[in-house]
């Protein structure tokens, strides 16, 4: 499971984007093993809106 997220994090494309983000924002990444989460459950504070 951890190979894909690690490969993404170490990819040249992400490292290039990361250069722009470093120092400009505080970030945390969570890698969670699971399936799709319904829209309303991902953004409960805007349940009345639709994508």
C-alpha atoms as an extended CHARMM CRD file, in Angstrom:
* protein
*
        51  EXT
         1         1  UNK       CA              0.0000000000        0.0000000000        0.0000000000  PROA      1               0.0000000000
         2         2  UNK       CA              2.7570000000        2.4700000000        0.8860000000  PROA      2               0.0000000000
         3         3  UNK       CA              4.6370000000        2.1780000000       -2.4100000000  PROA      3               0.0000000000
         4         4  UNK       CA              2.2580000000        4.3390000000       -4.4430000000  PROA      4               0.0000000000
         5         5  UNK       CA              2.0310000000        7.2630000000       -1.9800000000  PROA      5               0.0000000000
         6         6  UNK       CA              5.8050000000        7.2030000000       -1.4420000000  PROA      6               0.0000000000
         7         7  UNK       CA              6.4340000000        7.0990000000       -5.1970000000  PROA      7               0.0000000000
         8         8  UNK       CA              4.0710000000       10.0570000000       -5.6520000000  PROA      8               0.0000000000
         9         9  UNK       CA              5.7530000000       12.0350000000       -2.8610000000  PROA      9               0.0000000000
        10        10  UNK       CA              9.2110000000       11.3850000000       -4.2800000000  PROA      10              0.0000000000
        11        11  UNK       CA              8.2070000000       11.9860000000       -7.9160000000  PROA      11              0.0000000000
        12        12  UNK       CA              9.9510000000       14.8010000000       -9.8100000000  PROA      12              0.0000000000
        13        13  UNK       CA              6.5810000000       16.4220000000      -10.5960000000  PROA      13              0.0000000000
        14        14  UNK       CA              5.5780000000       16.6140000000       -6.9230000000  PROA      14              0.0000000000
        15        15  UNK       CA              9.0220000000       17.7710000000       -5.8280000000  PROA      15              0.0000000000
        16        16  UNK       CA              8.8090000000       20.6320000000       -8.3230000000  PROA      16              0.0000000000
        17        17  UNK       CA              5.3900000000       21.6760000000       -6.9850000000  PROA      17              0.0000000000
        18        18  UNK       CA              6.6140000000       21.2410000000       -3.4150000000  PROA      18              0.0000000000
        19        19  UNK       CA              9.3040000000       23.8690000000       -3.9700000000  PROA      19              0.0000000000
        20        20  UNK       CA              6.5730000000       26.4670000000       -4.5180000000  PROA      20              0.0000000000
        21        21  UNK       CA              4.5890000000       25.3750000000       -1.4790000000  PROA      21              0.0000000000
        22        22  UNK       CA              7.4610000000       25.1140000000        1.0200000000  PROA      22              0.0000000000
        23        23  UNK       CA              7.5300000000       28.1940000000        3.2070000000  PROA      23              0.0000000000
        24        24  UNK       CA              4.2570000000       29.4880000000        1.7590000000  PROA      24              0.0000000000
        25        25  UNK       CA              1.8640000000       27.2240000000        3.6480000000  PROA      25              0.0000000000
        26        26  UNK       CA              1.6500000000       24.8050000000        6.5390000000  PROA      26              0.0000000000
        27        27  UNK       CA              0.4850000000       21.4210000000        5.3100000000  PROA      27              0.0000000000
        28        28  UNK       CA             -0.2650000000       17.9560000000        6.6120000000  PROA      28              0.0000000000
        29        29  UNK       CA             -0.8510000000       14.9150000000        4.4480000000  PROA      29              0.0000000000
        30        30  UNK       CA             -2.7830000000       11.8850000000        5.5360000000  PROA      30              0.0000000000
        31        31  UNK       CA             -2.5810000000        8.6530000000        3.5770000000  PROA      31              0.0000000000
        32        32  UNK       CA             -5.6330000000        6.5760000000        4.3370000000  PROA      32              0.0000000000
        33        33  UNK       CA             -6.3320000000        3.1070000000        2.9970000000  PROA      33              0.0000000000
        34        34  UNK       CA             -9.9430000000        3.0650000000        1.9230000000  PROA      34              0.0000000000
        35        35  UNK       CA            -12.4760000000        3.6560000000       -0.7860000000  PROA      35              0.0000000000
        36        36  UNK       CA            -14.4100000000        6.6210000000       -2.0430000000  PROA      36              0.0000000000
        37        37  UNK       CA            -16.0720000000        8.9220000000        0.4610000000  PROA      37              0.0000000000
        38        38  UNK       CA            -19.4280000000       10.4620000000       -0.5570000000  PROA      38              0.0000000000
        39        39  UNK       CA            -19.3810000000       14.2300000000       -1.1960000000  PROA      39              0.0000000000
        40        40  UNK       CA            -21.6050000000       15.0660000000        1.7900000000  PROA      40              0.0000000000
        41        41  UNK       CA            -19.3360000000       13.1010000000        4.1280000000  PROA      41              0.0000000000
        42        42  UNK       CA            -16.1530000000       14.7760000000        2.8250000000  PROA      42              0.0000000000
        43        43  UNK       CA            -17.5060000000       18.3070000000        3.2170000000  PROA      43              0.0000000000
        44        44  UNK       CA            -20.2260000000       18.1720000000        5.8750000000  PROA      44              0.0000000000
        45        45  UNK       CA            -20.1310000000       21.9420000000        6.4390000000  PROA      45              0.0000000000
        46        46  UNK       CA            -21.5120000000       22.5260000000        2.9150000000  PROA      46              0.0000000000
        47        47  UNK       CA            -24.0020000000       19.6410000000        2.6980000000  PROA      47              0.0000000000
        48        48  UNK       CA            -26.5790000000       21.7610000000        0.8880000000  PROA      48              0.0000000000
        49        49  UNK       CA            -24.2450000000       22.4280000000       -2.0520000000  PROA      49              0.0000000000
        50        50  UNK       CA            -23.6220000000       20.0220000000       -4.8830000000  PROA      50              0.0000000000
        51        51  UNK       CA            -20.4580000000       19.6760000000       -6.9360000000  PROA      51              0.0000000000
